[in-house]
């Protein structure tokens, strides 16, 4: 017990030191993977080492390889920081060490997920009573929802995929937008539907699926069909037109799934709620609380309107389980798992409805500030309509754009990440951290100007 107390005390000191130093440390890591491997790759120790010493040595060894994601100037990918209430609850989650698969194994963890799920449905404007599964992230949220979709559309065609598998089943059409996230494709492969089942629908200049093209694609075939729409394109941040596309899908008896990893949170703010008009008419929704809600990783949410579709896929009975009604393991692909509901419950309780609304509005305001600051820089272009939290930029030709991004990473003040959009090299800026201030954006703009002038 003394060893544990000493280790926890040391871990707290190191964690506090890391957080206190975020404003001054480079945002991008100072060491590469090879450097970290060299630092950590020692022979397996022959003898025990006090836990306190192990914690201290680990922190010292990896420090140069850490990214300052919890700070206010990490704009890469779509990564939120960690809200204080969520961080503290996550520490307790590890301390409590609960197995959240069964309600009997941890009534507290199961109840936390039930309440957090109800709050989330209310906050996001989704149908009350929908199934909310707590999974690892956006990838598994899409996978879980599409597993329910696969069951439902095949059952409607007279095929029980849980009993018979896919061999001999009617082919399933998976209709996707041109700019859907890669996790949709990966989920289709993992579910045995295969890449060839994907029918790609053209998108407009902001990455939104075109309703006319969707109608044409659906009219061109028949059979069990899943339509995947998107709330928040990862480059532009824009939203598919749900009021037009969902009725088109309904005319073909298609299951409608919405990938809203970060964009679904737009529903929490009156200023952005219009972007999601009609989205509640879908059948399933995937999102990730570690993005816009700023909860630690392992916070994906798989939401399905009809609980029976989820139960048909993930329901299980075993003699050794102390089963209850609607055990958490019957809503996700996992049995034993971390109690993911505690941090989400904590951040929702800490922020309240008005706090989440303010968080979303503030992220959007900082994205607008960033776009307005980049636009006047010589040679710079903002390529998207900044409707949410994404800012898509280019700085002349492809080589110059890549060089500006590399210089920005080397500078260390802030992080954008590279991509390709409409055949052009671009730099993506995602404003996702609760910690980002107006001053953080101004510091970032100064660093961008330095990178361009170099």
Secondary structure, DSSP 4 states (H G I P E B T S, - for coil): -HHHHHHHHHHHHHHHHHHHTTTTS-SS-SS-HHHHHHHH--PPPSS---HHHHHHHHHHHHGGG---TTSS-B-STT-----HHHHHHHHHHHHHT--TT-TTT-HHHHHHHHHHHHHHHHHHTPPTT-EEEEESSHHHHHHHHHHHHHHHHHHHTT--HHHH-STTPPP-EEEEETT--HHHHHHHHHTT--GGGEEEE-B-TTSPBPHHHHHHHHHT--SSEEEEEEBS-TTT--B--HHHHHHHHHHTT-EEEEE-TTGGGGGGSTTTGGGGTTGGGSSEEEEETTSTT---SS-EEEEES-HHHHHHHH----TTS---TT-GGGGSS-SS---THHHHHHHHHHHHHHHHHHHHHHHHHHHHHHHHHHHTSTT-EE-S--SSSEEEEE-SSHHHHHHHHHHHHHH-S-B-EEEEETTEEEEEEE---TT--HHHHHHHHHHHHHHHH-
